[in-house]
Amino acid sequence: MSAHTEITIRTARESDAPALLNIYAPYIVNTAITFEYIVPSTEEFAGRIRRTLQKYPYLVAEQQNKILGYAYAGPFHERAAYDWAVETSIYVDQTQRHTGIGRLLHDALEHTLQAQGILNMNACIACTSKEDPHLDNNSIEFHTHMGYRLVGEFYQCGYKFHTWYNMVWMEKQIGEHRKDQPVPLTFKELLESCRQQDKKKHLI
């Protein structure tokens, strides 16, 4: 989908599960960035990728066949009226933090969601009033830099490492909200539309 200094952003595959899990597992074991406690199996993680791709983008950043990070979207809420809003997640290999990969992934994710007709990107972020070994507020700073605004905070709602953490919601609006809003495309529909357009270009 995009490339920058030899880093390619592409759609994730179920076969990427081991590499993505290697990135995600340290966040579970060592941080409160995710409130998940137990590292999922490779099979469970592959299933998450498969289920996400039915409707939403799941992207990886790759350099010389090595995956450096990933980003995906999911439903903000199951009710139909929320179909134009998504919850987003980005994870970067901890050896690659502050290298610009997060921005590359976020920009690609935002562009893809816009193409689908999604209007609101929402991020659920753990936060702390006092930095500790398991959590700082870098994710809030990152999303602020990406154009998000703080829309709500929940206090002492996440318990991990014998510590209570807050959680904030941040939001970025990426499209025009209209009275006659078209239904968003699923990610599968978007890919099929792109394939059809490519076929037409070759015929011209």
N, CA, C and O of each residue as an XYZ file, in Angstrom:
816
protein
N       0.806     -1.202      0.000
C       0.000      0.000      0.000
C       0.845      1.260      0.000
O       0.479      2.255     -0.625
N       1.999      1.226      0.712
C       2.901      2.371      0.662
C       4.297      1.904      1.038
O       4.474      0.826      1.605
N       5.272      2.719      0.717
C       6.657      2.370      1.039
C       7.416      3.614      1.441
O       7.144      4.703      0.935
N       8.367      3.458      2.349
C       9.176      4.598      2.796
C      10.487      4.035      3.307
O      10.511      3.216      4.226
N      11.608      4.497      2.686
C      12.938      4.003      3.045
C      12.942      2.486      3.201
O      13.388      1.948      4.215
N      12.443      1.823      2.187
C      12.455      0.366      2.088
C      11.495     -0.322      3.068
O      11.527     -1.545      3.203
N      10.655      0.439      3.742
C       9.641     -0.161      4.605
C       8.331     -0.206      3.826
O       7.856      0.823      3.344
N       7.754     -1.381      3.704
C       6.526     -1.570      2.950
C       5.369     -1.817      3.907
O       5.512     -2.547      4.888
N       4.239     -1.214      3.624
C       3.013     -1.481      4.366
C       2.134     -2.372      3.502
O       1.815     -2.015      2.367
N       1.743     -3.515      4.021
C       0.896     -4.445      3.269
C      -0.164     -5.031      4.180
O      -0.115     -4.884      5.401
N      -1.125     -5.699      3.556
C      -2.173     -6.380      4.310
C      -1.600     -7.592      5.030
O      -0.819     -8.352      4.458
N      -1.988     -7.767      6.276
C      -1.529     -8.920      7.059
C      -2.122    -10.219      6.506
O      -3.184    -10.226      5.883
N      -1.419    -11.291      6.749
C      -1.882    -12.638      6.414
C      -1.912    -13.476      7.688
O      -1.198    -13.184      8.647
N      -2.723    -14.496      7.693
C      -2.776    -15.381      8.864
C      -1.406    -15.987      9.148
O      -1.068    -16.249     10.302
N      -0.628    -16.207      8.108
C       0.708    -16.786      8.282
C       1.668    -15.819      8.984
O       2.751    -16.223      9.409
N       1.277    -14.549      9.108
C       2.084    -13.581      9.842
C       1.929    -13.721     11.355
O       2.668    -13.093     12.113
N       0.990    -14.527     11.793
C       0.660    -14.603     13.214
C       1.878    -14.804     14.120
O       1.998    -14.085     15.112
N       2.786    -15.742     13.833
C       3.946    -15.904     14.734
C       4.774    -14.633     14.878
O       5.183    -14.283     15.985
N       5.025    -13.939     13.766
C       5.837    -12.722     13.820
C       5.117    -11.612     14.570
O       5.731    -10.883     15.348
N       3.812    -11.482     14.336
C       3.046    -10.439     15.021
C       2.934    -10.746     16.511
O       2.982     -9.842     17.346
N       2.789    -12.002     16.829
C       2.698    -12.389     18.235
C       4.014    -12.126     18.960
O       4.015    -11.779     20.141
N       5.133    -12.290     18.259
C       6.436    -11.975     18.854
C       6.539    -10.494     19.204
O       7.205    -10.124     20.171
N       5.874     -9.645     18.412
C       5.847     -8.213     18.709
C       4.905     -7.927     19.869
O       5.221     -7.136     20.758
N       3.749     -8.576     19.852
C       2.705     -8.268     20.833
C       2.988     -8.846     22.219
O       2.688     -8.200     23.223
N       3.557    -10.042     22.292
C       3.733    -10.733     23.575
C       4.471     -9.902     24.626
O       4.038     -9.896     25.779
N       5.566     -9.196     24.294
C       6.232     -8.392     25.320
C       5.351     -7.285     25.886
O       5.520     -6.893     27.041
N       4.418     -6.780     25.091
C       3.498     -5.759     25.602
C       2.572     -6.357     26.667
O       2.209     -5.683     27.632
N       2.196     -7.627     26.483
C       1.354     -8.300     27.476
C       2.149     -8.593     28.737
O       1.704     -8.302     29.847
N       3.326     -9.169     28.556
C       4.121     -9.661     29.683
C       4.755     -8.529     30.493
O       4.854     -8.620     31.717
N       5.181     -7.471     29.815
C       6.003     -6.461     30.484
C       5.366     -5.087     30.639
O       5.927     -4.236     31.329
N       4.202     -4.841     30.017
C       3.634     -3.499     30.054
C       2.140     -3.529     30.375
O       1.487     -4.571     30.332
N       1.633     -2.344     30.697
C       0.194     -2.156     30.864
C      -0.393     -1.428     29.667
O      -1.505     -0.904     29.743
N       0.343     -1.390     28.565
C      -0.169     -0.785     27.332
C      -1.385     -1.560     26.850
O      -2.353     -0.971     26.370
N      -1.335     -2.885     26.980
C      -2.511     -3.708     26.787
C      -2.935     -4.257     28.140
O      -2.089     -4.590     28.970
N      -4.225     -4.353     28.363
C      -4.731     -4.919     29.613
C      -4.929     -6.426     29.509
O      -5.455     -7.047     30.433
N      -4.513     -7.020     28.391
C      -4.565     -8.474     28.267
C      -3.519     -9.079     29.200
O      -2.409     -8.563     29.326
N      -3.888    -10.172     29.847
C      -2.999    -10.810     30.824
C      -2.169    -11.947     30.229
O      -0.981    -12.071     30.524
N      -2.793    -12.772     29.393
C      -2.190    -14.032     28.943
C      -1.883    -13.954     27.452
O      -2.733    -13.546     26.660
N      -0.671    -14.343     27.071
C      -0.279    -14.346     25.657
C      -1.116    -15.387     24.921
O      -1.118    -16.557     25.303
N      -1.828    -14.978     23.870
C      -2.649    -15.944     23.139
C      -1.789    -16.923     22.349
O      -0.614    -16.665     22.089
N      -2.383    -18.035     21.975
C      -1.679    -19.000     21.131
C      -1.562    -18.440     19.717
O      -2.270    -17.504     19.347
N      -0.669    -19.019     18.939
C      -0.529    -18.610     17.542
C      -1.835    -18.819     16.788
O      -2.220    -17.996     15.957
N      -2.516    -19.930     17.082
C      -3.782    -20.228     16.412
C      -4.843    -19.179     16.746
O      -5.575    -18.732     15.862
N      -4.927    -18.788     18.012
C      -5.888    -17.768     18.419
C      -5.558    -16.439     17.740
O      -6.461    -15.730     17.296
N      -4.284    -16.103     17.658
C      -3.888    -14.840     17.055
C      -4.185    -14.843     15.558
O      -4.638    -13.838     15.009
N      -3.930    -15.965     14.903
C      -4.263    -16.069     13.475
C      -5.760    -15.893     13.262
O      -6.189    -15.287     12.280
N      -6.556    -16.429     14.193
C      -8.002    -16.263     14.107
C      -8.408    -14.800     14.249
O      -9.346    -14.351     13.590
N      -7.720    -14.065     15.093
C      -8.009    -12.630     15.255
C      -7.747    -11.891     13.940
O      -8.536    -11.039     13.531
N      -6.641    -12.222     13.291
C      -6.329    -11.605     12.003
C      -7.431    -11.921     10.997
O      -7.927    -11.026     10.312
N      -7.813    -13.192     10.909
C      -8.835    -13.622      9.950
C     -10.154    -12.909     10.194
O     -10.786    -12.425      9.255
N     -10.569    -12.844     11.446
C     -11.859    -12.208     11.757
C     -11.831    -10.709     11.464
O     -12.809    -10.151     10.967
N     -10.720    -10.066     11.770
C     -10.612     -8.630     11.507
C     -10.728     -8.331     10.021
O     -11.432     -7.404      9.622
N     -10.031     -9.124      9.195
C      -9.975     -8.850      7.763
C     -11.309     -9.048      7.050
O     -11.457     -8.638      5.898
N     -12.268     -9.663      7.707
C     -13.593     -9.777      7.106
C     -14.186     -8.398      6.838
O     -14.913     -8.206      5.863
N     -13.870     -7.435      7.712
C     -14.517     -6.128      7.627
C     -13.546     -4.948      7.692
O     -13.825     -3.880      7.147
N     -12.417     -5.142      8.355
C     -11.531     -4.011      8.642
C     -10.103     -4.279      8.162
O      -9.725     -5.434      7.961
N      -9.309     -3.221      7.976
C      -7.909     -3.415      7.583
C      -7.052     -3.939      8.733
O      -7.256     -3.593      9.896
N      -6.107     -4.766      8.376
C      -5.083     -5.270      9.300
C      -3.776     -5.171      8.521
O      -3.563     -5.929      7.575
N      -2.910     -4.258      8.904
C      -1.731     -3.916      8.118
C      -0.446     -4.223      8.876
O      -0.405     -4.153     10.104
N       0.599     -4.563      8.132
C       1.915     -4.779      8.734
C       2.943     -3.905      8.044
O       2.827     -3.605      6.856
N       3.956     -3.498      8.806
C       5.116     -2.786      8.258
C       6.246     -3.791      8.135
O       6.602     -4.458      9.107
N       6.808     -3.897      6.943
C       7.796     -4.936      6.661
C       9.027     -4.325      5.998
O       8.916     -3.460      5.130
N      10.187     -4.782      6.417
C      11.448     -4.354      5.818
C      12.339     -5.566      5.637
O      12.688     -6.245      6.603
N      12.707     -5.833      4.388
C      13.555     -6.984      4.063
C      12.998     -8.265      4.692
O      13.720     -9.035      5.325
N      11.688     -8.466      4.496
C      10.963     -9.660      4.949
C      10.858     -9.780      6.470
O      10.489    -10.838      6.982
N      11.175     -8.714      7.190
C      11.014     -8.715      8.646
C       9.883     -7.759      9.018
O       9.883     -6.602      8.598
N       8.926     -8.237      9.798
C       7.802     -7.410     10.218
C       8.219     -6.582     11.424
O       8.692     -7.120     12.426
N       8.040     -5.260     11.319
C       8.487     -4.338     12.356
C       7.338     -3.798     13.209
O       7.573     -3.231     14.276
N       6.115     -3.966     12.752
C       4.960     -3.470     13.490
C       3.685     -3.765     12.736
O       3.717     -4.207     11.587
N       2.568     -3.521     13.382
C       1.282     -3.777     12.740
C       0.217     -2.849     13.308
O       0.354     -2.304     14.404
N      -0.848     -2.686     12.528
C      -1.966     -1.831     12.936
C      -3.248     -2.417     12.373
O      -3.259     -3.012     11.295
N      -4.328     -2.239     13.121
C      -5.608     -2.756     12.631
C      -6.745     -1.953     13.242
O      -6.556     -1.186     14.187
N      -7.917     -2.147     12.683
C      -9.122     -1.508     13.195
C     -10.141     -2.578     13.546
O     -10.102     -3.696     13.032
N     -11.053     -2.207     14.437
C     -12.136     -3.101     14.822
C     -13.368     -2.274     15.125
O     -13.307     -1.045     15.101
N     -14.479     -2.920     15.410
C     -15.712     -2.163     15.674
C     -15.600     -1.313     16.935
O     -15.096     -1.771     17.961
N     -16.066     -0.095     16.851
C     -16.152      0.759     18.031
C     -17.272      0.263     18.940
O     -17.157      0.306     20.165
N     -18.349     -0.206     18.330
C     -19.485     -0.784     19.046
C     -20.248     -1.623     18.042
O     -20.195     -1.352     16.842
N     -20.952     -2.632     18.511
C     -21.617     -3.564     17.607
C     -22.890     -3.011     16.968
O     -23.280     -3.478     15.898
N     -23.546     -2.035     17.587
C     -24.798     -1.509     17.042
C     -24.566     -0.877     15.665
O     -23.518     -0.284     15.411
N     -25.566     -1.016     14.778
C     -25.429     -0.562     13.389
C     -25.130      0.926     13.278
O     -24.427      1.351     12.361
N     -25.658      1.722     14.203
C     -25.458      3.172     14.132
C     -23.996      3.572     14.307
O     -23.619      4.700     13.990
N     -23.167      2.649     14.812
C     -21.744      2.932     15.017
C     -20.873      2.466     13.848
O     -19.647      2.475     13.952
N     -21.500      2.056     12.730
C     -20.734      1.460     11.628
C     -19.683      2.397     11.042
O     -18.751      1.928     10.391
N     -19.803      3.694     11.251
C     -18.863      4.665     10.685
C     -17.712      4.982     11.636
O     -16.868      5.827     11.335
N     -17.678      4.308     12.777
C     -16.618      4.519     13.769
C     -15.874      3.213     14.015
O     -16.469      2.136     13.984
N     -14.576      3.314     14.258
C     -13.767      2.127     14.545
C     -12.875      2.398     15.750
O     -12.611      3.545     16.108
N     -12.420      1.308     16.363
C     -11.361      1.379     17.367
C     -10.073      0.924     16.701
O     -10.052     -0.093     16.009
N      -9.001      1.674     16.909
C      -7.735      1.367     16.244
C      -6.688      0.889     17.242
O      -6.732      1.228     18.425
N      -5.745      0.093     16.742
C      -4.633     -0.405     17.562
C      -3.362     -0.411     16.719
O      -3.395     -0.762     15.540
N      -2.250     -0.024     17.320
C      -0.950     -0.039     16.654
C       0.082     -0.602     17.627
O       0.164     -0.178     18.780
N       0.868     -1.563     17.144
C       1.960     -2.125     17.945
C       3.223     -2.164     17.092
O       3.210     -2.649     15.960
N       4.301     -1.651     17.647
C       5.593     -1.619     16.963
C       6.588     -2.432     17.768
O       6.598     -2.380     18.998
N       7.426     -3.184     17.068
C       8.503     -3.918     17.739
C       9.234     -2.952     18.672
O       9.618     -1.857     18.261
N       9.422     -3.355     19.909
C       9.975     -2.434     20.903
C      11.399     -2.004     20.590
O      11.873     -1.010     21.140
N      12.088     -2.727     19.720
C      13.430     -2.294     19.291
C      13.341     -1.243     18.192
O      14.352     -0.657     17.806
N      12.120     -1.003     17.684
C      11.930     -0.074     16.574
C      11.112      1.156     16.959
O      10.686      1.910     16.084
N      10.890      1.368     18.247
C      10.093      2.513     18.686
C      10.811      3.823     18.359
O      12.040      3.890     18.357
N      10.021      4.862     18.082
C      10.529      6.204     17.784
C      11.361      6.245     16.502
O      12.280      7.053     16.373
N      11.028      5.365     15.560
C      11.714      5.351     14.258
C      10.791      5.801     13.130
O      11.208      5.836     11.973
N       9.547      6.145     13.449
C       8.609      6.580     12.423
C       7.709      5.492     11.894
O       6.834      5.760     11.071
N       7.906      4.263     12.350
C       7.091      3.161     11.853
C       5.632      3.316     12.297
O       4.709      3.015     11.541
N       5.438      3.786     13.527
C       4.076      3.992     14.010
C       3.314      4.975     13.142
O       2.140      4.763     12.838
N       3.978      6.046     12.744
C       3.334      7.041     11.870
C       3.008      6.428     10.511
O       1.913      6.635      9.988
N       3.947      5.675      9.933
C       3.695      5.024      8.652
C       2.459      4.128      8.723
O       1.594      4.160      7.847
N       2.401      3.335      9.777
C       1.264      2.432      9.950
C      -0.031      3.212     10.145
O      -1.060      2.885      9.553
N       0.031      4.245     10.982
C      -1.185      5.012     11.232
C      -1.672      5.703      9.974
O      -2.870      5.695      9.690
N      -0.755      6.310      9.203
C      -1.148      7.001      7.976
C      -1.789      6.034      6.984
O      -2.788      6.364      6.345
N      -1.210      4.838      6.857
C      -1.776      3.838      5.948
C      -3.146      3.366      6.429
O      -4.062      3.177      5.630
N      -3.275      3.177      7.739
C      -4.554      2.754      8.298
C      -5.612      3.831      8.072
O      -6.731      3.525      7.660
N      -5.268      5.077      8.336
C      -6.213      6.180      8.153
C      -6.652      6.280      6.691
O      -7.839      6.444      6.408
N      -5.708      6.184      5.773
C      -6.020      6.273      4.348
C      -6.975      5.143      3.936
O      -7.921      5.365      3.181
N      -6.720      3.951      4.432
C      -7.561      2.806      4.086
C      -8.964      2.967      4.652
O      -9.948      2.694      3.963
N      -9.063      3.406      5.894
C     -10.366      3.609      6.515
C     -11.155      4.693      5.788
O     -12.366      4.563      5.608
N     -10.480      5.754      5.372
C     -11.149      6.796      4.595
C     -11.705      6.233      3.298
O     -12.819      6.568      2.894
N     -10.924      5.373      2.644
C     -11.377      4.766      1.392
C     -12.610      3.880      1.613
O     -13.453      3.747      0.726
N     -12.704      3.282      2.791
C     -13.881      2.475      3.119
C     -15.115      3.331      3.397
O     -16.243      2.859      3.256
N     -14.906      4.582      3.790
C     -16.013      5.439      4.181
C     -16.182      5.562      5.678
O     -17.219      6.024      6.155
N     -15.153      5.146      6.433
C     -15.162      5.312      7.889
C     -14.912      6.785      8.210
O     -14.141      7.451      7.518
N     -15.562      7.293      9.256
C     -15.481      8.711      9.592
C     -14.751      9.003     10.896
O     -14.139     10.062     11.034
N     -14.802      8.088     11.846
C     -14.217      8.333     13.170
C     -13.232      7.228     13.527
O     -13.563      6.043     13.482
N     -12.010      7.636     13.883
C     -11.026      6.705     14.423
C     -10.951      6.947     15.929
O     -10.738      8.077     16.368
N     -11.124      5.897     16.711
C     -11.119      5.995     18.170
C     -10.032      5.090     18.737
O      -9.858      3.954     18.297
N      -9.314      5.607     19.711
C      -8.249      4.836     20.356
C      -8.510      4.751     21.850
O      -8.736      5.764     22.512
N      -8.477      3.537     22.371
C      -8.638      3.276     23.798
C      -7.238      3.067     24.372
O      -6.547      2.120     23.996
N      -6.814      3.958     25.289
C      -5.408      4.004     25.687
C      -5.276      3.971     27.202
O      -5.886      4.775     27.907
N      -4.478      3.040     27.693
C      -4.164      3.011     29.121
C      -3.321      4.226     29.469
O      -2.468      4.641     28.684
N      -3.557      4.798     30.645
C      -2.766      5.967     31.038
C      -2.513      5.936     32.540
O      -3.169      5.214     33.290
N      -1.560      6.729     32.943
C      -1.165      6.748     34.340
C      -0.877      8.176     34.774
O      -0.337      8.970     34.005
N      -1.238      8.495     36.004
C      -0.926      9.821     36.529
C       0.533      9.904     36.982
O       1.083     10.991     37.161
N       1.147      8.726     37.163
C       2.544      8.674     37.586
C       3.238      7.562     36.818
O       2.892      6.390     36.964
N       4.218      7.931     36.000
C       4.929      6.947     35.178
C       5.550      5.869     36.054
O       6.130      6.157     37.102
N       5.417      4.604     35.602
C       6.017      3.493     36.338
C       6.715      2.568     35.340
O       6.688      2.835     34.139
N       7.340      1.483     35.817
C       8.092      0.624     34.894
C       7.233     -0.032     33.813
O       7.769     -0.519     32.817
N       5.908     -0.053     33.990
C       5.033     -0.757     33.054
C       4.254      0.155     32.117
O       3.662     -0.317     31.147
N       4.248      1.450     32.394
C       3.436      2.337     31.566
C       3.914      3.781     31.653
O       4.148      4.314     32.738
N       4.053      4.403     30.478
C       4.180      5.857     30.402
C       3.010      6.348     29.543
O       2.144      5.557     29.167
N       2.981      7.605     29.242
C       1.871      8.140     28.455
C       2.295      8.482     27.035
O       1.746      9.398     26.423
N       3.269      7.750     26.511
C       3.764      8.000     25.167
C       2.677      7.784     24.112
O       2.639      8.487     23.102
N       1.795      6.811     24.350
C       0.743      6.548     23.364
C      -0.213      7.733     23.237
O      -0.677      8.048     22.141
N      -0.506      8.385     24.359
C      -1.355      9.580     24.314
C      -0.654     10.678     23.517
O      -1.278     11.356     22.700
N       0.640     10.849     23.760
C       1.405     11.861     23.031
C       1.425     11.547     21.531
O       1.286     12.449     20.704
N       1.597     10.276     21.185
C       1.610      9.864     19.780
C       0.288     10.191     19.100
O       0.266     10.772     18.016
N      -0.820      9.814     19.745
C      -2.131     10.042     19.129
C      -2.454     11.541     19.044
O      -3.085     11.989     18.086
N      -2.029     12.295     20.026
C      -2.203     13.747     19.951
C      -1.465     14.294     18.733
O      -1.990     15.142     18.012
N      -0.258     13.809     18.507
C       0.548     14.230     17.355
C      -0.112     13.816     16.049
O       0.052     14.490     15.032
N      -0.863     12.704     16.067
C      -1.554     12.221     14.872
C      -2.877     12.945     14.629
O      -3.564     12.667     13.647
N      -3.237     13.873     15.520
C      -4.439     14.661     15.302
C      -5.655     14.242     16.105
O      -6.763     14.707     15.839
N      -5.463     13.369     17.086
C      -6.572     12.939     17.944
C      -6.809     13.969     19.049
O      -5.921     14.747     19.397
N      -8.008     13.956     19.582
C      -8.331     14.778     20.752
C      -8.861     13.873     21.860
O      -9.471     12.837     21.595
N      -8.623     14.271     23.082
C      -9.111     13.517     24.238
C     -10.614     13.741     24.381
O     -11.077     14.882     24.391
N     -11.373     12.652     24.491
C     -12.831     12.794     24.618
C     -13.374     12.186     25.915
O     -14.550     12.374     26.230
N     -12.548     11.466     26.667
C     -13.051     10.911     27.919
C     -11.985     10.155     28.675
O     -11.039      9.636     28.082
N     -12.137     10.093     29.988
C     -11.199      9.356     30.833
C     -11.961      8.561     31.888
O     -12.892      9.064     32.516
N     -11.548      7.312     32.067
C     -12.113      6.438     33.091
C     -11.023      6.169     34.124
O      -9.882      5.866     33.774
N     -11.380      6.282     35.378
C     -10.380      6.256     36.442
C     -10.295      4.897     37.131
O     -11.308      4.304     37.502
N      -9.054      4.416     37.294
C      -8.763      3.177     38.018
C      -9.661      2.032     37.543
O     -10.266      1.316     38.341
N      -9.729      1.886     36.224
C     -10.604      0.855     35.652
C      -9.826     -0.363     35.152
O     -10.427     -1.385     34.822
N      -8.493     -0.263     35.091
C      -7.681     -1.376     34.635
C      -6.666     -1.788     35.688
O      -5.889     -0.958     36.160
N      -6.666     -3.067     36.060
C      -5.792     -3.557     37.129
C      -4.797     -4.549     36.544
O      -5.189     -5.587     36.010
N      -3.524     -4.232     36.642
C      -2.463     -5.100     36.130
C      -1.184     -4.799     36.903
O      -0.923     -3.647     37.247
N      -0.395     -5.820     37.173
C       0.850     -5.671     37.925
C       0.598     -5.030     39.301
O       1.395     -4.222     39.779
N      -0.523     -5.409     39.921
C      -0.888     -4.901     41.251
C      -1.019     -3.375     41.271
O      -0.788     -2.724     42.290
N      -1.391     -2.836     40.130
C      -1.527     -1.381     39.989
C      -2.831     -1.057     39.275
O      -3.227     -1.756     38.342
N      -3.496      0.005     39.715
C      -4.702      0.481     39.044
C      -4.336      1.569     38.044
O      -3.648      2.535     38.373
N      -4.817      1.387     36.803
C      -4.545      2.348     35.740
C      -5.842      2.981     35.233
O      -6.914      2.377     35.281
N      -5.710      4.207     34.750
C      -6.820      4.877     34.084
C      -6.847      4.462     32.612
O      -5.914      3.832     32.114
N      -7.925      4.824     31.931
C      -8.048      4.595     30.503
C      -8.693      5.813     29.874
O      -9.650      6.370     30.412
N      -8.164      6.227     28.728
C      -8.756      7.360     28.017
C      -9.216      6.928     26.629
O      -8.674      6.000     26.029
N     -10.229      7.628     26.145
C     -10.629      7.510     24.743
C     -10.150      8.763     24.019
O     -10.337      9.884     24.492
N      -9.520      8.545     22.850
C      -9.141      9.643     21.982
C      -9.776      9.417     20.611
O      -9.976      8.279     20.186
N     -10.087     10.511     19.931
C     -10.845     10.409     18.684
C     -10.272     11.330     17.617
O      -9.837     12.447     17.897
N     -10.283     10.826     16.378
C      -9.930     11.641     15.215
C     -11.013     11.467     14.162
O     -11.306     10.342     13.758
N     -11.604     12.551     13.719
C     -12.606     12.503     12.670
C     -11.910     12.671     11.326
O     -11.139     13.610     11.132
N     -12.188     11.747     10.393
C     -11.433     11.688      9.138
C     -12.327     11.814      7.907
O     -11.866     11.591      6.788
N     -13.587     12.165      8.095
C     -14.487     12.310      6.964
C     -15.637     13.232      7.283
O     -15.836     13.631      8.430
N     -16.391     13.565      6.256
C     -17.534     14.463      6.410
C     -18.756     13.689      6.900
O     -19.103     12.653      6.334
N     -19.402     14.185      7.939
C     -20.607     13.570      8.480
C     -21.821     14.204      7.800
O     -22.091     15.394      7.962
N     -22.549     13.380      7.031
C     -23.649     13.882      6.227
C     -24.980     13.283      6.687
O     -25.021     12.274      7.392
N     -26.058     13.932      6.267
C     -27.374     13.440      6.646
C     -27.740     12.167      5.876
O     -28.468     11.312      6.380
N     -27.219     12.053      4.636
C     -27.485     10.880      3.791
C     -26.211     10.041      3.662
O     -25.756      9.760      2.553
N     -25.645      9.649      4.790
C     -24.329      8.997      4.825
C     -24.357      7.623      4.157
O     -25.169      6.776      4.531
N     -23.482      7.386      3.173
C     -23.404      6.053      2.574
C     -22.869      5.029      3.578
O     -22.099      5.376      4.474
N     -23.276      3.786      3.427
C     -22.784      2.710      4.289
C     -21.325      2.427      3.945
O     -20.994      2.335      2.763
N     -20.456      2.289      4.916
C     -19.046      2.023      4.609
C     -18.861      0.686      3.899
O     -19.636     -0.251      4.093
N     -17.825      0.618      3.075
C     -17.421     -0.651      2.489
C     -16.728     -1.496      3.551
O     -16.081     -0.960      4.451
N     -16.861     -2.801      3.448
C     -15.995     -3.657      4.243
C     -14.608     -3.650      3.599
O     -14.455     -3.249      2.445
N     -13.612     -4.089      4.342
C     -12.259     -4.128      3.783
C     -12.207     -5.072      2.577
O     -11.521     -4.792      1.594
N     -12.933     -6.190      2.658
C     -12.978     -7.115      1.529
C     -13.577     -6.445      0.301
O     -13.083     -6.621     -0.813
N     -14.644     -5.674      0.504
C     -15.277     -4.971     -0.619
C     -14.338     -3.924     -1.202
O     -14.292     -3.736     -2.418
N     -13.596     -3.249     -0.345
C     -12.635     -2.248     -0.822
C     -11.560     -2.901     -1.682
O     -11.222     -2.385     -2.747
N     -11.021     -4.033     -1.230
C      -9.995     -4.735     -2.003
C     -10.535     -5.173     -3.355
O      -9.844     -5.059     -4.368
N     -11.761     -5.673     -3.377
C     -12.367     -6.125     -4.636
C     -12.578     -4.945     -5.571
O     -12.357     -5.058     -6.777
N     -13.005     -3.807     -5.019
C     -13.181     -2.603     -5.830
C     -11.853     -2.162     -6.440
O     -11.803     -1.769     -7.605
N     -10.776     -2.227     -5.652
C      -9.449     -1.861     -6.158
C      -9.008     -2.807     -7.271
O      -8.417     -2.373     -8.260
N      -9.295     -4.100     -7.112
C      -8.936     -5.074     -8.153
C      -9.677     -4.772     -9.447
O      -9.092     -4.827    -10.528
N     -10.961     -4.455     -9.339
C     -11.752     -4.151    -10.527
C     -11.236     -2.899    -11.227
O     -11.189     -2.842    -12.456
N     -10.848     -1.896    -10.438
C     -10.310     -0.673    -11.029
C      -8.993     -0.942    -11.740
O      -8.729     -0.374    -12.800
N      -8.164     -1.810    -11.161
C      -6.893     -2.156    -11.798
C      -7.137     -2.861    -13.117
O      -6.419     -2.629    -14.089
N      -8.156     -3.732    -13.160
C      -8.486     -4.448    -14.407
C      -8.921     -3.456    -15.479
O      -8.531     -3.586    -16.639
N      -9.733     -2.459    -15.096
C     -10.206     -1.460    -16.053
C      -9.035     -0.642    -16.596
O      -9.017     -0.307    -17.780
N      -8.056     -0.318    -15.746
C      -6.900      0.459    -16.184
C      -6.120     -0.298    -17.239
O      -5.620      0.294    -18.196
N      -6.012     -1.629    -17.061
C      -5.265     -2.436    -18.014
C      -5.995     -2.560    -19.344
O      -5.376     -2.817    -20.376
N      -7.331     -2.375    -19.316
C      -8.108     -2.489    -20.531
C      -8.093     -1.199    -21.350
O      -8.348     -1.218    -22.554
N      -7.793     -0.083    -20.691
C      -7.820      1.220    -21.373
C      -6.555      1.389    -22.249
O      -6.390      2.418    -22.903
